[in-house]
Amino acid sequence: MTETSRTLPALRSRQRRRLRLVPALPLLFLGLFAIAALAAPWIAPHDPVKPNLLYALQPPVWLDGGNTNYLLGTDRFGRDILTRLIYGARVSFSVVAVSLFIAVFIGVPVGILSGYVGGWVDSLIMRIVDVLLSLETMLVGLVVAIALGPSFRNLVLVIGLLLWPRIARIIRGETLALKNQDFVRYSRTIGVRRWAIFLRHIFPNVLPALLVIMTLEIGNVILLEASLSFLGAGMPAPRASWGVMIDDGRALIATGWWVTLFPGIAITATVLSSNTFGDWLRDRLDPKTRHE
């Protein structure tokens, strides 16, 4: 046995162990933010929107002038930064959940239909997808906010309706690879109805790709929500949102840097964690990588 043949299995074993260990930290961050979002009314120490001007711009507790009642300090209205971070996680994960539901609800059936039927149906759907993919989400969000006003409903509708074409395109590609597989061709031969083929054979086999893209889109949706809220086209003030918090503190960088720092860290940690976990999940669900 050559040295290469002996080291190759060991290298693959180390790669597999690395794949198992990588998501621990991202999952920890995502789990903490998810728990904070679900338990916000019970664990938040203060009201997220009620002002208290007597404690305006209190620094974090470890700095001179800090107050133990406000561990991460307060903003210019005396609202607790930690409380608003917790409720901001609630807003961000709510936007992610609803907008991804809308995108999946539309994108998966459209992608399967386009890839399976083909022909003019596929061409028409893909041209619509191309048009929607060419739209700038930020610009559309600003237009909707100007026309209808900033709100949770408008925000999730804009993100969901502009996100489904990405999902549809990926699901279409998976469906194209599946529709000529033997088990699908056999089902058509014996007269299984098309909708039954979609549900029993196509959808279960595109589910791994769907899980990966949903995980990777979590960070994208959070960034979009924060950016639109920062520009005044997302969550309306004074509702607690990470983007709104950064907007509130952008004029206070010199005197109240903590107002923008902590929501910025929260956004960065969440986006990096979701992207890292998505990359790991893609490697684990890829048959070529999984069976090496």
Phi and psi restraints in degrees (value plus and minus 20) as a CYANA .aco file:
   2 THR   PHI     -96.3   -56.3
   2 THR   PSI     145.3   185.3
   3 GLU   PHI     -84.6   -44.6
   3 GLU   PSI     -56.3   -16.3
   4 THR   PHI     -83.6   -43.6
   4 THR   PSI     -63.2   -23.2
   5 SER   PHI     -87.0   -47.0
   5 SER   PSI     -46.0    -6.0
   6 ARG   PHI    -100.1   -60.1
   6 ARG   PSI     -56.1   -16.1
   7 THR   PHI    -101.2   -61.2
   7 THR   PSI     -46.4    -6.4
   8 LEU   PHI     -81.9   -41.9
   8 LEU   PSI     -67.9   -27.9
   9 PRO   PHI     -80.6   -40.6
   9 PRO   PSI     -58.1   -18.1
  10 ALA   PHI     -84.0   -44.0
  10 ALA   PSI     -59.8   -19.8
  11 LEU   PHI     -84.2   -44.2
  11 LEU   PSI     -63.5   -23.5
  12 ARG   PHI     -84.8   -44.8
  12 ARG   PSI     -56.8   -16.8
  13 SER   PHI     -83.0   -43.0
  13 SER   PSI     -61.4   -21.4
  14 ARG   PHI     -85.5   -45.5
  14 ARG   PSI     -57.4   -17.4
  15 GLN   PHI     -84.0   -44.0
  15 GLN   PSI     -61.8   -21.8
  16 ARG   PHI     -85.7   -45.7
  16 ARG   PSI     -60.2   -20.2
  17 ARG   PHI     -84.1   -44.1
  17 ARG   PSI     -58.8   -18.8
  18 ARG   PHI     -83.8   -43.8
  18 ARG   PSI     -60.5   -20.5
  19 LEU   PHI     -82.8   -42.8
  19 LEU   PSI     -53.8   -13.8
  20 ARG   PHI     -94.0   -54.0
  20 ARG   PSI     -52.6   -12.6
  21 LEU   PHI    -108.3   -68.3
  21 LEU   PSI     -45.5    -5.5
  22 VAL   PHI     -76.9   -36.9
  22 VAL   PSI     -63.4   -23.4
  23 PRO   PHI     -96.8   -56.8
  23 PRO   PSI     -20.8    19.2
  24 ALA   PHI     -79.1   -39.1
  24 ALA   PSI     -71.8   -31.8
  25 LEU   PHI     -88.2   -48.2
  25 LEU   PSI     -67.1   -27.1
  26 PRO   PHI     -78.2   -38.2
  26 PRO   PSI     -60.9   -20.9
  27 LEU   PHI     -84.8   -44.8
  27 LEU   PSI     -54.4   -14.4
  28 LEU   PHI     -83.0   -43.0
  28 LEU   PSI     -67.7   -27.7
  29 PHE   PHI     -82.6   -42.6
  29 PHE   PSI     -67.7   -27.7
  30 LEU   PHI     -83.3   -43.3
  30 LEU   PSI     -58.7   -18.7
  31 GLY   PHI     -84.3   -44.3
  31 GLY   PSI     -61.7   -21.7
  32 LEU   PHI     -83.0   -43.0
  32 LEU   PSI     -63.7   -23.7
  33 PHE   PHI     -87.2   -47.2
  33 PHE   PSI     -57.4   -17.4
  34 ALA   PHI     -85.7   -45.7
  34 ALA   PSI     -62.5   -22.5
  35 ILE   PHI     -83.1   -43.1
  35 ILE   PSI     -63.3   -23.3
  36 ALA   PHI     -80.3   -40.3
  36 ALA   PSI     -60.5   -20.5
  37 ALA   PHI     -85.6   -45.6
  37 ALA   PSI     -62.1   -22.1
  38 LEU   PHI     -93.3   -53.3
  38 LEU   PSI     -57.3   -17.3
  39 ALA   PHI    -122.8   -82.8
  39 ALA   PSI      -3.2    36.8
  40 ALA   PHI     -72.5   -32.5
  40 ALA   PSI     -66.1   -26.1
  41 PRO   PHI     -84.0   -44.0
  41 PRO   PSI     -41.5    -1.5
  42 TRP   PHI    -118.8   -78.8
  42 TRP   PSI     -46.8    -6.8
  43 ILE   PHI    -125.1   -85.1
  43 ILE   PSI     -37.0     3.0
  44 ALA   PHI     -90.2   -50.2
  44 ALA   PSI     110.9   150.9
  45 PRO   PHI     -97.5   -57.5
  45 PRO   PSI     -38.6     1.4
  46 HIS   PHI    -159.7  -119.7
  46 HIS   PSI     154.3   194.3
  47 ASP   PHI     -94.6   -54.6
  47 ASP   PSI     112.4   152.4
  48 PRO   PHI     -94.6   -54.6
  48 PRO   PSI     -38.4     1.6
  49 VAL   PHI    -140.1  -100.1
  49 VAL   PSI     -34.0     6.0
  50 LYS   PHI     -94.2   -54.2
  50 LYS   PSI     102.2   142.2
  51 PRO   PHI     -98.5   -58.5
  51 PRO   PSI     135.5   175.5
  52 ASN   PHI    -166.3  -126.3
  52 ASN   PSI      65.6   105.6
  53 LEU   PHI     -84.4   -44.4
  53 LEU   PSI     -38.2     1.8
  54 LEU   PHI     -85.0   -45.0
  54 LEU   PSI     -43.8    -3.8
  55 TYR   PHI    -136.5   -96.5
  55 TYR   PSI       9.2    49.2
  56 ALA   PHI     -84.1   -44.1
  56 ALA   PSI     116.6   156.6
  57 LEU   PHI      34.2    74.2
  57 LEU   PSI      23.8    63.8
  58 GLN   PHI     -91.9   -51.9
  58 GLN   PSI     112.1   152.1
  59 PRO   PHI     -93.8   -53.8
  59 PRO   PSI     148.0   188.0
  60 PRO   PHI     -77.5   -37.5
  60 PRO   PSI     139.1   179.1
  61 VAL   PHI     -81.8   -41.8
  61 VAL   PSI     -48.2    -8.2
  62 TRP   PHI    -103.1   -63.1
  62 TRP   PSI     -23.5    16.5
  63 LEU   PHI    -120.5   -80.5
  63 LEU   PSI     140.8   180.8
  64 ASP   PHI     -80.0   -40.0
  64 ASP   PSI     111.1   151.1
  65 GLY   PHI      70.4   110.4
  65 GLY   PSI     -21.2    18.8
  66 GLY   PHI     -89.0   -49.0
  66 GLY   PSI     137.3   177.3
  67 ASN   PHI    -144.9  -104.9
  67 ASN   PSI     110.6   150.6
  68 THR   PHI     -85.0   -45.0
  68 THR   PSI     -37.8     2.2
  69 ASN   PHI     -97.5   -57.5
  69 ASN   PSI     -35.3     4.7
  70 TYR   PHI    -150.7  -110.7
  70 TYR   PSI      65.4   105.4
  71 LEU   PHI     -81.2   -41.2
  71 LEU   PSI     -58.4   -18.4
  72 LEU   PHI    -125.2   -85.2
  72 LEU   PSI      -6.8    33.2
  73 GLY   PHI      68.8   108.8
  73 GLY   PSI    -193.7  -153.7
  74 THR   PHI    -151.4  -111.4
  74 THR   PSI     145.7   185.7
  75 ASP   PHI    -113.4   -73.4
  75 ASP   PSI    -188.6  -148.6
  76 ARG   PHI     -89.5   -49.5
  76 ARG   PSI     -34.8     5.2
  77 PHE   PHI    -120.9   -80.9
  77 PHE   PSI     -14.4    25.6
  78 GLY   PHI      59.4    99.4
  78 GLY   PSI      -4.1    35.9
  79 ARG   PHI    -106.0   -66.0
  79 ARG   PSI     120.9   160.9
  80 ASP   PHI     -89.5   -49.5
  80 ASP   PSI     104.9   144.9
  81 ILE   PHI     -84.9   -44.9
  81 ILE   PSI     -62.8   -22.8
  82 LEU   PHI     -80.7   -40.7
  82 LEU   PSI     -64.0   -24.0
  83 THR   PHI     -81.7   -41.7
  83 THR   PSI     -63.7   -23.7
  84 ARG   PHI     -89.6   -49.6
  84 ARG   PSI     -50.9   -10.9
  85 LEU   PHI     -83.5   -43.5
  85 LEU   PSI     -63.5   -23.5
  86 ILE   PHI     -83.5   -43.5
  86 ILE   PSI     -67.0   -27.0
  87 TYR   PHI     -90.3   -50.3
  87 TYR   PSI     -47.6    -7.6
  88 GLY   PHI     -85.1   -45.1
  88 GLY   PSI     -56.8   -16.8
  89 ALA   PHI     -82.6   -42.6
  89 ALA   PSI     -58.9   -18.9
  90 ARG   PHI     -81.0   -41.0
  90 ARG   PSI     -64.3   -24.3
  91 VAL   PHI     -84.9   -44.9
  91 VAL   PSI     -67.1   -27.1
  92 SER   PHI     -81.3   -41.3
  92 SER   PSI     -66.5   -26.5
  93 PHE   PHI     -91.2   -51.2
  93 PHE   PSI     -49.3    -9.3
  94 SER   PHI     -86.7   -46.7
  94 SER   PSI     -62.8   -22.8
  95 VAL   PHI     -82.9   -42.9
  95 VAL   PSI     -63.3   -23.3
  96 VAL   PHI     -80.2   -40.2
  96 VAL   PSI     -68.4   -28.4
  97 ALA   PHI     -83.1   -43.1
  97 ALA   PSI     -67.6   -27.6
  98 VAL   PHI     -91.8   -51.8
  98 VAL   PSI     -64.6   -24.6
  99 SER   PHI     -87.6   -47.6
  99 SER   PSI     -58.4   -18.4
 100 LEU   PHI     -88.2   -48.2
 100 LEU   PSI     -54.9   -14.9
 101 PHE   PHI     -81.2   -41.2
 101 PHE   PSI     -65.6   -25.6
 102 ILE   PHI     -81.3   -41.3
 102 ILE   PSI     -65.3   -25.3
 103 ALA   PHI     -84.8   -44.8
 103 ALA   PSI     -61.6   -21.6
 104 VAL   PHI     -90.3   -50.3
 104 VAL   PSI     -60.7   -20.7
 105 PHE   PHI     -79.5   -39.5
 105 PHE   PSI     -55.8   -15.8
 106 ILE   PHI    -110.9   -70.9
 106 ILE   PSI     -65.8   -25.8
 107 GLY   PHI     -89.3   -49.3
 107 GLY   PSI     -58.9   -18.9
 108 VAL   PHI     -87.0   -47.0
 108 VAL   PSI     -73.2   -33.2
 109 PRO   PHI     -80.0   -40.0
 109 PRO   PSI     -60.0   -20.0
 110 VAL   PHI     -85.6   -45.6
 110 VAL   PSI     -62.7   -22.7
 111 GLY   PHI     -84.5   -44.5
 111 GLY   PSI     -62.8   -22.8
 112 ILE   PHI     -85.1   -45.1
 112 ILE   PSI     -64.8   -24.8
 113 LEU   PHI     -81.2   -41.2
 113 LEU   PSI     -65.0   -25.0
 114 SER   PHI     -83.5   -43.5
 114 SER   PSI     -66.6   -26.6
 115 GLY   PHI     -91.3   -51.3
 115 GLY   PSI     -54.2   -14.2
 116 TYR   PHI    -100.3   -60.3
 116 TYR   PSI     -64.6   -24.6
 117 VAL   PHI     -96.0   -56.0
 117 VAL   PSI     -64.1   -24.1
 118 GLY   PHI      49.4    89.4
 118 GLY   PSI    -179.7  -139.7
 119 GLY   PHI      42.8    82.8
 119 GLY   PSI    -165.4  -125.4
 120 TRP   PHI     -87.2   -47.2
 120 TRP   PSI     -47.9    -7.9
 121 VAL   PHI     -83.5   -43.5
 121 VAL   PSI     -66.3   -26.3
 122 ASP   PHI     -83.0   -43.0
 122 ASP   PSI     -63.9   -23.9
 123 SER   PHI     -82.6   -42.6
 123 SER   PSI     -63.2   -23.2
 124 LEU   PHI     -84.6   -44.6
 124 LEU   PSI     -67.2   -27.2
 125 ILE   PHI     -83.4   -43.4
 125 ILE   PSI     -62.1   -22.1
 126 MET   PHI     -88.2   -48.2
 126 MET   PSI     -51.3   -11.3
 127 ARG   PHI     -88.7   -48.7
 127 ARG   PSI     -59.1   -19.1
 128 ILE   PHI     -83.4   -43.4
 128 ILE   PSI     -62.3   -22.3
 129 VAL   PHI     -81.3   -41.3
 129 VAL   PSI     -62.9   -22.9
 130 ASP   PHI     -81.4   -41.4
 130 ASP   PSI     -60.6   -20.6
 131 VAL   PHI     -84.2   -44.2
 131 VAL   PSI     -65.8   -25.8
 132 LEU   PHI     -87.2   -47.2
 132 LEU   PSI     -56.2   -16.2
 133 LEU   PHI     -87.7   -47.7
 133 LEU   PSI     -43.1    -3.1
 134 SER   PHI     -99.2   -59.2
 134 SER   PSI     -33.3     6.7
 135 LEU   PHI     -96.9   -56.9
 135 LEU   PSI     123.0   163.0
 136 GLU   PHI    -108.1   -68.1
 136 GLU   PSI      97.7   137.7
 137 THR   PHI     -78.9   -38.9
 137 THR   PSI     -61.7   -21.7
 138 MET   PHI     -82.0   -42.0
 138 MET   PSI     -63.4   -23.4
 139 LEU   PHI     -85.7   -45.7
 139 LEU   PSI     -64.1   -24.1
 140 VAL   PHI     -82.8   -42.8
 140 VAL   PSI     -61.7   -21.7
 141 GLY   PHI     -80.5   -40.5
 141 GLY   PSI     -61.8   -21.8
 142 LEU   PHI     -85.3   -45.3
 142 LEU   PSI     -61.3   -21.3
 143 VAL   PHI     -83.6   -43.6
 143 VAL   PSI     -64.5   -24.5
 144 VAL   PHI     -83.7   -43.7
 144 VAL   PSI     -60.7   -20.7
 145 ALA   PHI     -83.6   -43.6
 145 ALA   PSI     -58.2   -18.2
 146 ILE   PHI     -89.2   -49.2
 146 ILE   PSI     -60.1   -20.1
 147 ALA   PHI     -96.6   -56.6
 147 ALA   PSI     -62.9   -22.9
 148 LEU   PHI    -134.7   -94.7
 148 LEU   PSI     -32.5     7.5
 149 GLY   PHI      73.4   113.4
 149 GLY   PSI     128.5   168.5
 150 PRO   PHI     -92.0   -52.0
 150 PRO   PSI     113.6   153.6
 151 SER   PHI    -183.0  -143.0
 151 SER   PSI     143.3   183.3
 152 PHE   PHI     -80.5   -40.5
 152 PHE   PSI     -64.2   -24.2
 153 ARG   PHI     -81.3   -41.3
 153 ARG   PSI     -68.4   -28.4
 154 ASN   PHI     -84.7   -44.7
 154 ASN   PSI     -56.4   -16.4
 155 LEU   PHI     -84.0   -44.0
 155 LEU   PSI     -69.0   -29.0
 156 VAL   PHI     -90.5   -50.5
 156 VAL   PSI     -51.6   -11.6
 157 LEU   PHI     -86.3   -46.3
 157 LEU   PSI     -64.0   -24.0
 158 VAL   PHI     -82.1   -42.1
 158 VAL   PSI     -68.7   -28.7
 159 ILE   PHI     -86.2   -46.2
 159 ILE   PSI     -65.9   -25.9
 160 GLY   PHI     -83.4   -43.4
 160 GLY   PSI     -63.8   -23.8
 161 LEU   PHI     -92.2   -52.2
 161 LEU   PSI     -43.8    -3.8
 162 LEU   PHI    -114.1   -74.1
 162 LEU   PSI     -29.2    10.8
 163 LEU   PHI    -112.9   -72.9
 163 LEU   PSI     -47.4    -7.4
 164 TRP   PHI     -82.5   -42.5
 164 TRP   PSI     -51.7   -11.7
 165 PRO   PHI     -80.8   -40.8
 165 PRO   PSI     -53.8   -13.8
 166 ARG   PHI     -83.7   -43.7
 166 ARG   PSI     -64.0   -24.0
 167 ILE   PHI     -86.1   -46.1
 167 ILE   PSI     -62.4   -22.4
 168 ALA   PHI     -81.1   -41.1
 168 ALA   PSI     -60.9   -20.9
 169 ARG   PHI     -84.4   -44.4
 169 ARG   PSI     -62.8   -22.8
 170 ILE   PHI     -88.7   -48.7
 170 ILE   PSI     -63.4   -23.4
 171 ILE   PHI     -84.4   -44.4
 171 ILE   PSI     -56.5   -16.5
 172 ARG   PHI     -80.0   -40.0
 172 ARG   PSI     -65.6   -25.6
 173 GLY   PHI     -81.6   -41.6
 173 GLY   PSI     -60.5   -20.5
 174 GLU   PHI     -85.3   -45.3
 174 GLU   PSI     -58.7   -18.7
 175 THR   PHI     -87.3   -47.3
 175 THR   PSI     -59.0   -19.0
 176 LEU   PHI     -78.8   -38.8
 176 LEU   PSI     -57.3   -17.3
 177 ALA   PHI     -94.4   -54.4
 177 ALA   PSI     -45.5    -5.5
 178 LEU   PHI    -110.0   -70.0
 178 LEU   PSI     -49.6    -9.6
 179 LYS   PHI     -88.4   -48.4
 179 LYS   PSI     -38.6     1.4
 180 ASN   PHI    -120.1   -80.1
 180 ASN   PSI     -12.1    27.9
 181 GLN   PHI     -90.4   -50.4
 181 GLN   PSI     135.3   175.3
 182 ASP   PHI     -79.7   -39.7
 182 ASP   PSI     -60.5   -20.5
 183 PHE   PHI     -88.6   -48.6
 183 PHE   PSI     -50.5   -10.5
 184 VAL   PHI     -95.8   -55.8
 184 VAL   PSI     -62.1   -22.1
 185 ARG   PHI     -84.0   -44.0
 185 ARG   PSI     -57.9   -17.9
 186 TYR   PHI     -86.3   -46.3
 186 TYR   PSI     -59.8   -19.8
 187 SER   PHI     -82.8   -42.8
 187 SER   PSI     -60.0   -20.0
 188 ARG   PHI     -85.4   -45.4
 188 ARG   PSI     -58.7   -18.7
 189 THR   PHI     -82.8   -42.8
 189 THR   PSI     -59.5   -19.5
 190 ILE   PHI    -107.5   -67.5
 190 ILE   PSI     -14.6    25.4
 191 GLY   PHI      67.8   107.8
 191 GLY   PSI       1.7    41.7
 192 VAL   PHI     -87.2   -47.2
 192 VAL   PSI     115.9   155.9
 193 ARG   PHI     -85.6   -45.6
 193 ARG   PSI     134.0   174.0
 194 ARG   PHI     -81.7   -41.7
 194 ARG   PSI     -64.0   -24.0
 195 TRP   PHI     -84.1   -44.1
 195 TRP   PSI     -52.0   -12.0
 196 ALA   PHI     -89.5   -49.5
 196 ALA   PSI     -57.0   -17.0
 197 ILE   PHI     -83.7   -43.7
 197 ILE   PSI     -61.8   -21.8
 198 PHE   PHI     -78.2   -38.2
 198 PHE   PSI     -67.1   -27.1
 199 LEU   PHI     -96.1   -56.1
 199 LEU   PSI     -59.4   -19.4
 200 ARG   PHI    -109.0   -69.0
 200 ARG   PSI     -50.0   -10.0
 201 HIS   PHI    -138.6   -98.6
 201 HIS   PSI     -64.7   -24.7
 202 ILE   PHI     -96.7   -56.7
 202 ILE   PSI     -74.0   -34.0
 203 PHE   PHI     -79.7   -39.7
 203 PHE   PSI     -67.4   -27.4
 204 PRO   PHI     -79.3   -39.3
 204 PRO   PSI     -48.4    -8.4
 205 ASN   PHI    -107.8   -67.8
 205 ASN   PSI     -37.5     2.5
 206 VAL   PHI    -113.9   -73.9
 206 VAL   PSI     -26.1    13.9
 207 LEU   PHI     -80.1   -40.1
 207 LEU   PSI     -62.2   -22.2
 208 PRO   PHI     -77.2   -37.2
 208 PRO   PSI     -64.7   -24.7
 209 ALA   PHI     -83.9   -43.9
 209 ALA   PSI     -56.9   -16.9
 210 LEU   PHI     -84.9   -44.9
 210 LEU   PSI     -62.7   -22.7
 211 LEU   PHI     -81.7   -41.7
 211 LEU   PSI     -60.0   -20.0
 212 VAL   PHI     -84.9   -44.9
 212 VAL   PSI     -68.6   -28.6
 213 ILE   PHI     -87.9   -47.9
 213 ILE   PSI     -54.1   -14.1
 214 MET   PHI     -83.9   -43.9
 214 MET   PSI     -61.7   -21.7
 215 THR   PHI     -84.5   -44.5
 215 THR   PSI     -63.4   -23.4
 216 LEU   PHI     -88.2   -48.2
 216 LEU   PSI     -48.1    -8.1
 217 GLU   PHI    -100.2   -60.2
 217 GLU   PSI     -32.8     7.2
 218 ILE   PHI     -77.1   -37.1
 218 ILE   PSI     -70.4   -30.4
 219 GLY   PHI     -82.1   -42.1
 219 GLY   PSI     -58.7   -18.7
 220 ASN   PHI     -84.0   -44.0
 220 ASN   PSI     -63.1   -23.1
 221 VAL   PHI     -86.5   -46.5
 221 VAL   PSI     -61.2   -21.2
 222 ILE   PHI     -82.8   -42.8
 222 ILE   PSI     -61.4   -21.4
 223 LEU   PHI     -84.1   -44.1
 223 LEU   PSI     -61.0   -21.0
 224 LEU   PHI     -84.0   -44.0
 224 LEU   PSI     -64.5   -24.5
 225 GLU   PHI     -81.2   -41.2
 225 GLU   PSI     -66.0   -26.0
 226 ALA   PHI     -84.9   -44.9
 226 ALA   PSI     -61.5   -21.5
 227 SER   PHI     -85.9   -45.9
 227 SER   PSI     -65.5   -25.5
 228 LEU   PHI     -86.4   -46.4
 228 LEU   PSI     -58.2   -18.2
 229 SER   PHI     -86.0   -46.0
 229 SER   PSI     -58.3   -18.3
 230 PHE   PHI     -81.3   -41.3
 230 PHE   PSI     -56.6   -16.6
 231 LEU   PHI    -106.5   -66.5
 231 LEU   PSI     -20.4    19.6
 232 GLY   PHI      65.6   105.6
 232 GLY   PSI      -7.9    32.1
 233 ALA   PHI    -130.2   -90.2
 233 ALA   PSI     -13.0    27.0
 234 GLY   PHI    -132.6   -92.6
 234 GLY   PSI    -136.6   -96.6
 235 MET   PHI     -95.5   -55.5
 235 MET   PSI     110.0   150.0
 236 PRO   PHI     -94.9   -54.9
 236 PRO   PSI     120.8   160.8
 237 ALA   PHI     -87.2   -47.2
 237 ALA   PSI     129.9   169.9
 238 PRO   PHI    -113.7   -73.7
 238 PRO   PSI      -3.4    36.6
 239 ARG   PHI     -77.7   -37.7
 239 ARG   PSI     119.0   159.0
 240 ALA   PHI     -90.8   -50.8
 240 ALA   PSI     100.4   140.4
 241 SER   PHI    -170.4  -130.4
 241 SER   PSI     124.4   164.4
 242 TRP   PHI     -80.6   -40.6
 242 TRP   PSI     -59.8   -19.8
 243 GLY   PHI     -86.1   -46.1
 243 GLY   PSI     -60.7   -20.7
 244 VAL   PHI     -83.4   -43.4
 244 VAL   PSI     -59.3   -19.3
 245 MET   PHI     -83.6   -43.6
 245 MET   PSI     -61.5   -21.5
 246 ILE   PHI     -85.6   -45.6
 246 ILE   PSI     -59.1   -19.1
 247 ASP   PHI     -84.0   -44.0
 247 ASP   PSI     -60.0   -20.0
 248 ASP   PHI     -82.6   -42.6
 248 ASP   PSI     -52.8   -12.8
 249 GLY   PHI    -121.0   -81.0
 249 GLY   PSI     -15.8    24.2
 250 ARG   PHI     -87.4   -47.4
 250 ARG   PSI     -44.8    -4.8
 251 ALA   PHI    -111.5   -71.5
 251 ALA   PSI     -17.0    23.0
 252 LEU   PHI    -138.9   -98.9
 252 LEU   PSI       3.9    43.9
 253 ILE   PHI     -78.3   -38.3
 253 ILE   PSI     -58.8   -18.8
 254 ALA   PHI     -97.6   -57.6
 254 ALA   PSI     -56.5   -16.5
 255 THR   PHI    -124.1   -84.1
 255 THR   PSI     -46.1    -6.1
 256 GLY   PHI    -158.0  -118.0
 256 GLY   PSI      35.9    75.9
 257 TRP   PHI     -78.8   -38.8
 257 TRP   PSI     -45.4    -5.4
 258 TRP   PHI     -89.3   -49.3
 258 TRP   PSI     -39.9     0.1
 259 VAL   PHI     -84.7   -44.7
 259 VAL   PSI     -56.8   -16.8
 260 THR   PHI    -117.7   -77.7
 260 THR   PSI     -46.4    -6.4
 261 LEU   PHI     -82.9   -42.9
 261 LEU   PSI     -70.1   -30.1
 262 PHE   PHI     -89.6   -49.6
 262 PHE   PSI     -62.4   -22.4
 263 PRO   PHI     -84.9   -44.9
 263 PRO   PSI     -52.8   -12.8
 264 GLY   PHI     -83.5   -43.5
 264 GLY   PSI     -61.3   -21.3
 265 ILE   PHI     -83.7   -43.7
 265 ILE   PSI     -61.5   -21.5
 266 ALA   PHI     -81.8   -41.8
 266 ALA   PSI     -64.5   -24.5
 267 ILE   PHI     -83.1   -43.1
 267 ILE   PSI     -66.5   -26.5
 268 THR   PHI     -81.6   -41.6
 268 THR   PSI     -66.4   -26.4
 269 ALA   PHI     -83.0   -43.0
 269 ALA   PSI     -61.3   -21.3
 270 THR   PHI     -87.5   -47.5
 270 THR   PSI     -64.6   -24.6
 271 VAL   PHI     -86.0   -46.0
 271 VAL   PSI     -66.8   -26.8
 272 LEU   PHI     -83.3   -43.3
 272 LEU   PSI     -59.6   -19.6
 273 SER   PHI     -85.5   -45.5
 273 SER   PSI     -64.9   -24.9
 274 SER   PHI     -86.9   -46.9
 274 SER   PSI     -59.1   -19.1
 275 ASN   PHI     -87.2   -47.2
 275 ASN   PSI     -61.7   -21.7
 276 THR   PHI     -84.6   -44.6
 276 THR   PSI     -64.0   -24.0
 277 PHE   PHI     -85.3   -45.3
 277 PHE   PSI     -57.9   -17.9
 278 GLY   PHI     -83.4   -43.4
 278 GLY   PSI     -61.8   -21.8
 279 ASP   PHI     -82.6   -42.6
 279 ASP   PSI     -62.8   -22.8
 280 TRP   PHI     -83.7   -43.7
 280 TRP   PSI     -63.3   -23.3
 281 LEU   PHI     -83.7   -43.7
 281 LEU   PSI     -59.2   -19.2
 282 ARG   PHI     -82.7   -42.7
 282 ARG   PSI     -61.7   -21.7
 283 ASP   PHI     -85.8   -45.8
 283 ASP   PSI     -58.3   -18.3
 284 ARG   PHI     -91.4   -51.4
 284 ARG   PSI     -53.8   -13.8
 285 LEU   PHI    -109.6   -69.6
 285 LEU   PSI     -29.3    10.7
 286 ASP   PHI     -96.8   -56.8
 286 ASP   PSI      98.4   138.4
 287 PRO   PHI     -78.4   -38.4
 287 PRO   PSI     -54.0   -14.0
 288 LYS   PHI     -84.8   -44.8
 288 LYS   PSI     -61.8   -21.8
 289 THR   PHI     -96.0   -56.0
 289 THR   PSI     -59.1   -19.1
 290 ARG   PHI     -85.2   -45.2
 290 ARG   PSI     -53.8   -13.8
 291 HIS   PHI    -119.5   -79.5
 291 HIS   PSI     -12.7    27.3
